[in-house]
Amino acid sequence: MRVKPAYRDRDETEVAVLDALADRREEGMTVFEIRSRVDADIDRLEDALAELKEDDLILVNHENERTVIVPEDGVVGPADVDDEESLLDALRRRLPL
C-alpha cells in the first residue's frame, strides 16, 4: 500500500511517516517503530507526527499500555498507483496559476 498522491506534497518527514504507516495500516506502529523506519531526528519526527495529527491524517490509539499510531481511513491508497504525472498535473506545475 502507498499513501495517496494527494498527501505526497507534504513535508518529506511527514510523507515518510505516512509511507511507513501505510505498510502496517492494520496493526499500526509505535513511535519507536516509526523512528526505526524514518530517517529523521526525534525533533523532526515529533513535529511531523504533531502536524499529521492536527490535519487528521493519523489516529493515535492507546492500547494495553502502548500508544499505537495508524493512518486515518482514506489516506492509504492501492499499491498499484500510477506514478506518472498526468498532462494536467504537469501544466499546473509549470504554469503560475
N, C-alpha and C positions, 0 to 999 in steps of 0.2 A: 504494500500500500504506500501511497505517497500523499503528501499534503497537496490539496487542490491548488491549481495555478493562481487563483485569486488571493491566496495567502503567501505566495512566494516572493512578493515585492517588499517584504518587511525586512527588518534588521537581520543581518547574517546569523547572529546567535539565535534569534527568535525562530528563524527558519530551521536551523539545525536542531533546536529543541523539538519543534513540531515534527520534523522528519524522524527523530528518534522515537517520539511518542507514537507516530503512525505505525512503526514496526511492531509495537506492542500495545495497540489501542484497546484491546480487550482487558488485559491484566494491569495495564498502566506501569508506571515506573516511579521509584523513589527519587529524591533529589540526587542521592549518591549514584544511582544507576544512570540518571541523565548526565551527570557530571562525567562519568566514565566514557560516555559516548559523544559528548560535545566538547570540542576543542576551544574552551573559553575559561577564563579565570572565574572564581566564585562570584566576584562582584558583577561581572557581565552576565553571568548565568542568573544571578538573583534579579538583576534588572530586567532581563528577558522574561523570566517567569512572572514577575510583577506586571509587566506590560501585557503579556498574553492573558493573564488572569483578569486584568482590568478590561480588556477588549472581549472578554467572554469566549476565548478560544481554547481555554483549558479548564478542567474541573479538578478541584483538589478534594480528595476523599480521605477521611481519617478512618482507617480500618485496623482493628486489633493492635493498637499502639503503633501503627505505621501510617505515614502520610504517603498516599499514592496519587500521582498526577496522571490524568488521562485527557486526551483531546476531546473537545466537545463534538457532538454529532454534527456532521456537515463539514468538518474541517478536513477530514481524510477522504480522498477520492480513490478511484480504481487504480490498480497498479499499471495498467496499460495506457496511461495518459500520453498523448502525442505531444512531445516537447517542441515540435516545430512551431515556429511563430507564424500566425496567420497573417495574411496580407493586411488586414485591417489593423492588427496589433503593430505591425511594422510601420504603417503610416502614422498611427497615433504616437509611436515612439519618436519618429523623425520630424513630424510637423509640430510646431508650437501651437497647441490648441488650448 
